[in-house]
Amino acid sequence: MLRPLLRSIILTGCLSSSVISHASAGGNELVDFQLLDLSGQKHALSDYRDRWVIINFWATWCGPCIKEIPELVELQRKYRTTVQVLGINFEQSTTNNIRRYGNQLDINYPILRITDEPLVPFEPLKGLPTTFIVSPEGKIIHRHLGPMSYEQLKQWIDPASS
């Protein structure tokens, strides 16, 4: 129970859209996790091997997170055969509340619920939104703190577009 309290202390607010920090997260180890979506269905990161995976940590109370979601929706729509966006809701809220936000924002990708256990190696987070880009081979290649645009995301998953 201490972990949710620490999360709320660390994440007392989300990042303003002017605060952006890039950090390379390249490593040689494969990453994986299993989380439940809002319907109780399990999603494992390894289910999406051979596709780029965009993992976006967000919360309903985070303005920059909400502003960024249409960018993620567009990326999922356009690159649905080669990319999978996974939205990880990082808050203590009811499933119905999160589902309502998801419906209002027309989210077209799975919304997963964080648990009380740390999601290693993704946590601890320094703020919201935080986005990780995982290669088709299952390695974290980029971590971004703050909101991302469609164009920024596209550069990582479609280098030919640069």
Secondary structure, 3 states (H helix, E strand, C coil): CHHHHHHHHHCCCCCCCCCCEEECCCCCCCCCCEEEECCCCEEEHHHHCCCEEEEEEECCCCHHHHHHHHHHHHHHHHCCCCEEEEEEECCCCCHHHHHHHHHHCCCCCCEEECCCCCCCCCCCCCCCCEEEEECCCCCEEEEEECCCCHHHHHHHHCHHHC
